[in-house]
Amino acid sequence: MIKPQSGNETIYSFFTENDSYFPTEQQVMLNFQVHNLNETIKHLEHIGVPLAKKKENSECGTFSWIEDPEGRLVELWAYEVPV
Protein backbone atom coordinates (compact mmCIF):
# COMPACT_ATOMS: atom_id res chain seq x y z
CA MET A 1 0.00 0.00 0.00
CA ILE A 2 1.31 3.43 -0.95
CA LYS A 3 -0.10 6.38 1.00
CA PRO A 4 1.08 9.64 -0.59
CA GLN A 5 -1.19 11.67 1.67
CA SER A 6 -3.72 10.99 4.38
CA GLY A 7 -7.00 9.63 2.98
CA ASN A 8 -5.54 8.95 -0.49
CA GLU A 9 -4.43 5.35 -0.95
CA THR A 10 -3.07 3.28 -3.81
CA ILE A 11 -3.38 -0.44 -3.17
CA TYR A 12 -1.87 -3.23 -5.29
CA SER A 13 -3.47 -6.67 -4.99
CA PHE A 14 -1.98 -9.72 -6.64
CA PHE A 15 -3.95 -12.73 -7.84
CA THR A 16 -2.69 -16.14 -8.86
CA GLU A 17 -2.70 -17.01 -12.58
CA ASN A 18 -5.55 -19.47 -12.13
CA ASP A 19 -7.77 -17.13 -10.06
CA SER A 20 -11.25 -16.94 -11.59
CA TYR A 21 -12.13 -13.47 -10.24
CA PHE A 22 -11.58 -11.82 -13.63
CA PRO A 23 -10.81 -13.11 -17.13
CA THR A 24 -7.45 -14.83 -17.51
CA GLU A 25 -6.69 -12.94 -20.72
CA GLN A 26 -6.75 -9.72 -18.67
CA GLN A 27 -3.49 -9.36 -16.74
CA VAL A 28 -4.53 -6.39 -14.60
CA MET A 29 -7.75 -4.75 -13.50
CA LEU A 30 -8.23 -1.25 -12.19
CA ASN A 31 -10.45 -0.94 -9.14
CA PHE A 32 -11.88 2.45 -8.23
CA GLN A 33 -13.39 3.09 -4.83
CA VAL A 34 -16.42 5.37 -5.08
CA HIS A 35 -18.37 7.09 -2.31
CA ASN A 36 -21.81 6.00 -3.53
CA LEU A 37 -21.99 3.09 -5.97
CA ASN A 38 -25.70 3.58 -6.71
CA GLU A 39 -25.15 7.21 -7.73
CA THR A 40 -22.05 6.28 -9.75
CA ILE A 41 -23.98 3.58 -11.64
CA LYS A 42 -26.87 6.00 -12.22
CA HIS A 43 -24.46 8.58 -13.66
CA LEU A 44 -22.66 6.04 -15.86
CA GLU A 45 -25.97 4.75 -17.25
CA HIS A 46 -27.08 8.35 -17.89
CA ILE A 47 -23.99 9.00 -20.03
CA GLY A 48 -24.34 5.68 -21.85
CA VAL A 49 -21.78 3.48 -20.08
CA PRO A 50 -23.31 0.01 -19.65
CA LEU A 51 -22.49 -2.23 -16.73
CA ALA A 52 -20.45 -5.32 -17.55
CA LYS A 53 -21.52 -6.90 -14.26
CA LYS A 54 -24.47 -6.05 -12.06
CA LYS A 55 -23.99 -4.82 -8.52
CA GLU A 56 -22.93 -7.47 -5.97
CA ASN A 57 -22.77 -7.23 -2.21
CA SER A 58 -20.12 -9.01 -0.18
CA GLU A 59 -18.47 -8.74 3.21
CA CYS A 60 -15.83 -6.53 1.54
CA GLY A 61 -18.33 -4.02 0.16
CA THR A 62 -20.45 -3.54 -2.94
CA PHE A 63 -18.99 -4.08 -6.41
CA SER A 64 -19.87 -3.58 -10.07
CA TRP A 65 -17.86 -3.68 -13.30
CA ILE A 66 -17.73 -1.57 -16.43
CA GLU A 67 -15.51 -1.94 -19.50
CA ASP A 68 -12.89 0.53 -20.66
CA PRO A 69 -12.86 1.56 -24.35
CA GLU A 70 -10.59 -1.42 -25.16
CA GLY A 71 -12.87 -3.95 -23.45
CA ARG A 72 -10.90 -4.44 -20.22
CA LEU A 73 -12.95 -4.80 -17.08
CA VAL A 74 -12.79 -1.99 -14.51
CA GLU A 75 -14.16 -2.63 -11.04
CA LEU A 76 -16.12 -0.07 -9.06
CA TRP A 77 -16.19 -0.58 -5.30
CA ALA A 78 -17.98 1.08 -2.42
CA TYR A 79 -17.23 0.03 1.13
CA GLU A 80 -20.19 0.62 3.35
CA VAL A 81 -19.58 0.33 7.05
CA PRO A 82 -22.09 -2.13 8.59
CA VAL A 83 -24.60 -0.47 10.91
C-alpha positions as CSV (number, residue, x, y, z in Angstrom):
1,M,0.0,0.0,0.0
2,I,1.3,3.4,-0.9
3,K,-0.1,6.4,1.0
4,P,1.1,9.6,-0.6
5,Q,-1.2,11.7,1.7
6,S,-3.7,11.0,4.4
7,G,-7.0,9.6,3.0
8,N,-5.5,9.0,-0.5
9,E,-4.4,5.3,-1.0
10,T,-3.1,3.3,-3.8
11,I,-3.4,-0.4,-3.2
12,Y,-1.9,-3.2,-5.3
13,S,-3.5,-6.7,-5.0
14,F,-2.0,-9.7,-6.6
15,F,-4.0,-12.7,-7.8
16,T,-2.7,-16.1,-8.9
17,E,-2.7,-17.0,-12.6
18,N,-5.6,-19.5,-12.1
19,D,-7.8,-17.1,-10.1
20,S,-11.2,-16.9,-11.6
21,Y,-12.1,-13.5,-10.2
22,F,-11.6,-11.8,-13.6
23,P,-10.8,-13.1,-17.1
24,T,-7.4,-14.8,-17.5
25,E,-6.7,-12.9,-20.7
26,Q,-6.7,-9.7,-18.7
27,Q,-3.5,-9.4,-16.7
28,V,-4.5,-6.4,-14.6
29,M,-7.7,-4.7,-13.5
30,L,-8.2,-1.2,-12.2
31,N,-10.5,-0.9,-9.1
32,F,-11.9,2.5,-8.2
33,Q,-13.4,3.1,-4.8
34,V,-16.4,5.4,-5.1
35,H,-18.4,7.1,-2.3
36,N,-21.8,6.0,-3.5
37,L,-22.0,3.1,-6.0
38,N,-25.7,3.6,-6.7
39,E,-25.1,7.2,-7.7
40,T,-22.1,6.3,-9.8
41,I,-24.0,3.6,-11.6
42,K,-26.9,6.0,-12.2
43,H,-24.5,8.6,-13.7
44,L,-22.7,6.0,-15.9
45,E,-26.0,4.7,-17.2
46,H,-27.1,8.3,-17.9
47,I,-24.0,9.0,-20.0
48,G,-24.3,5.7,-21.8
49,V,-21.8,3.5,-20.1
50,P,-23.3,0.0,-19.7
51,L,-22.5,-2.2,-16.7
52,A,-20.4,-5.3,-17.5
53,K,-21.5,-6.9,-14.3
54,K,-24.5,-6.0,-12.1
55,K,-24.0,-4.8,-8.5
56,E,-22.9,-7.5,-6.0
57,N,-22.8,-7.2,-2.2
58,S,-20.1,-9.0,-0.2
59,E,-18.5,-8.7,3.2
60,C,-15.8,-6.5,1.5
61,G,-18.3,-4.0,0.2
62,T,-20.5,-3.5,-2.9
63,F,-19.0,-4.1,-6.4
64,S,-19.9,-3.6,-10.1
65,W,-17.9,-3.7,-13.3
66,I,-17.7,-1.6,-16.4
67,E,-15.5,-1.9,-19.5
68,D,-12.9,0.5,-20.7
69,P,-12.9,1.6,-24.4
70,E,-10.6,-1.4,-25.2
71,G,-12.9,-4.0,-23.5
72,R,-10.9,-4.4,-20.2
73,L,-12.9,-4.8,-17.1
74,V,-12.8,-2.0,-14.5
75,E,-14.2,-2.6,-11.0
76,L,-16.1,-0.1,-9.1
77,W,-16.2,-0.6,-5.3
78,A,-18.0,1.1,-2.4
79,Y,-17.2,0.0,1.1
80,E,-20.2,0.6,3.3
81,V,-19.6,0.3,7.1
82,P,-22.1,-2.1,8.6
83,V,-24.6,-0.5,10.9
